[in-house]
């Protein structure tokens, strides 16, 4: 009696991040050179990392951002407090070596009042004002944050930016983009793209720029 070939055992598969995040999409173009594979449900990340490693990553981000910018349009940098503002300061210094910036120092956004969950978080005793001392009308705005997760922080930042003026374009640059967005917001430049467990968060120390994973 002749038997056919033995069926192969099913293989575990992973999904390439290009399929998950659309980084080959011309509209939402992502920095893919550092892309990793999203493996579910286990975590997939390079952390913890010391400040030197993170600083090197920010310098690489600056090169990627410069490649995305229009050289004929004035450019400014704005960071989201607190982690994004810390990254924006170093990124702006490195970016200035590659692309002219209109402002000497990046602006900073405090998006507390713009979040859609502000009421549920409660009123904090001290909510510092945002600091954007330059004109953003018809400028390229490089919006910087440490981690893109749900997308709610970036949505709030965009709302505040348009209260300051009408930019020609907003380019989103983040150090870490994690799987699991709640809103259709994606980064133009992301150095690390990772999958994490639901109870894990990426924590950046804004003073040292070191990164670790914390659990909740």
Secondary structure, 3 states (H helix, E strand, C coil): CCCCCCCCCCCCCCEEHHHHHCCCCCCCCCCCCCCCEECCCCCECCCCECHHHHHHHHHHHHHHHHHHCCCCCCEEEEEECCHHHHHHHHHHHHHCCCCCCCCCCCEEECCHHHCCCHHHHCCCCCCCCCECCCCCCCCEEEEEEEEECCCHHHHHHHHHHHHHCCCCEEEEEEEEEECCCCCCCCCCEEEEEEECCCCEEEEECCCCCCEEEEEC
